[in-house]
Amino acid sequence: MKKYTVKQLAKLSGTSVRTLHHYDEIRLLKPHKRSHAGYRVYGELELLKLQQILFFKELGYSLEEIRKILGDPGYDFTQSLMRQKTEMKAKAKRINTLLTTIDKTLNKLNQNTMLDDKELYEGLGENAKAYQKEAEEKWGDEVKKTEDRIRKMGKDKWAEVQKEGDMITQKLADLMDLEPRSPEVQEAISLWYKHLHHFYEVSEDRFRGLGQMYVQDDRFRAHYDKYRKGLADFINKAIQIFCDNGKAGN
């Protein structure tokens, strides 16, 4: 049976050595054994466990949830894979719906015509109309100004901005194993702060308020938790630290 060093396993799986060390420390993925020199050595069972961890992370499970699942005496790899397959099919269906919505949005923007509510918010939740009305009541002309900005972007720029937002959100989800004040997380929050300026000017107070709204509004929380459970709380904490450090407005 082939054995892997921690460096080889990191390269094979697309994770980092630091992440594998962390998994070992929290007893999520222990190596098969240690070499005479003290180096971690991983075997086939550990490769399967790591695959399970990565699948569950992709589905939004926290490391603590994954540790409990893998530590269950009745845990079965085959049953777990079938469960993951079912959940991923559901996730894929939702993503396909969202991709269709994006295509409709791009087509409408390219024609410089207004979207109706159903097309604009398809796949984003049952409360979309209510949220749109709330936004107009709360921010008034700011909503229209944001819509005008989006229309002026054009098809290619709008697609680029949406892709950028998704990449930054996913990056933050991938960094949730770190502390919100860590340099890596704060760098990602800085990217998010700059990204928001595509839509409107973001003061420190507004940025703080957005972070709080992510956790106070169930619709925002649900949106971010689809990337990874607990992400809304994580982003809010990182935003408040970003503002405490005087970064907003710079």
C-alpha positions, -999 to +999 in steps of 0.1 A: +000+000+000+014+034-010+023+058+018+023+096+015+042+123+035+022+153+046+037+173+017+028+147-009-007+144+005-012+181+005-001+183-032-023+153-041-055+166-025-051+203-032-049+212+005-021+228+024+005+213+047-007+238+073-043+225+070-033+189+074-013+198+105-044+215+119-065+185+111-041+163+130-040+187+160-078+187+163-079+149+158-099+152+126-074+134+105-045+116+123-017+102+102-013+064+099+019+066+117+051+086+123+084+078+107+115+073+128+124+109+121+090+120+134+074+128+101+036+122+095+029+092+072-006+087+056-021+056+041-052+045+021-076+049+050-064+085+056-068+093+019-104+082+021-110+101+053-095+133+038-118+129+007-148+126+031-136+158+049-133+177+016-167+165+004-184+176+036-166+210+035-178+215+000-214+209+013-209+235+040-203+214+071-181+228+098-150+209+110-166+201+143-196+186+125-173+166+103-153+154+132-185+141+149-197+124+118-164+106+111-161+097+148-194+080+150-189+043+157-215+034+131-199+055+104-199+038+070-179+051+040-204+038+014-234+052+031-217+085+036-208+087-001-244+081-011-255+108+013-230+132-001-240+124-037-276+132-029-267+165-012-244+175-041-271+167-067-294+191-048-267+217-047-260+212-084-297+217-092-298+249-073-266+262-090-280+254-124-311+274-115-289+303-105-268+300-137-300+302-157-310+333-137-277+349-144-280+343-181-315+359-181-301+389-162-272+393-187-295+391-217-319+417-202-290+440-193-275+437-228-309+448-242-310+476-216-345+466-204-359+461-169-360+427-153-392+416-137-390+404-101-394+367-109-365+367-134-343+389-112-346+368-081-352+333-094-334+308-073-326+333-046-355+325-022-392+329-016-389+363+001-372+381-028-401+405-035-405+414+001-367+420+004-368+442-027-396+463-012-378+466+021-347+478+003-366+505-015-383+516+017-350+516+037-326+531+011-350+549-013-331+564-043-299+545-033-316+513-048-323+530-081-288+544-082-273+510-077-295+495-104-284+523-128-247+515-120-253+479-128-270+487-162-241+510-171-216+482-165-227+463-197-228+426-202-191+417-198-184+439-168-215+427-149-205+391-155-170+399-143-183+417-111-206+388-103-177+363-107-155+384-085-181+385-058-186+348-058-148+342-058-143+365-028-172+349-009-158+314-015-124+326-005-138+337+028-156+304+033-123+286+026-106+307+053-130+299+081-105+277+098-085+308+106-092+336+131-112+365+116-083+389+126-057+368+107-039+386+078-053+362+052-089+369+063-084+406+066-070+407+031-101+389+018-123+414+037-104+442+021-112+427-013-149+425-003-149+461+008-135+472-026-159+449-044-189+466-028-179+499-043-190+486-077-225+492-065-224+521-041-200+542-019-193+523+013-185+543+045-173+527+077-207+529+092-224+513+062-198+485+061-203+478+098-241+478+092-238+454+063-218+430+085-245+431+112-272+427+087-256+395+073-262+379+107-295+396+118-314+390+085-322+353+081-322+357+043-286+370+042-275+343+067-291+316+046-274+329+015-239+329+030-244+296+049-249+280+015-213+286+009-204+273+043-223+271+076-214+299+099-200+321+071-223+351+079-211+353+115-175+349+104-177+377+078-194+400+103-167+395+129-140+401+102-157+433+090-159+447+125-122+440+131-114+456+097-133+487+107-118+487+142-084+488+125-094+519+106-092+502+072-127+513+060-126+546+041-089+541+031 
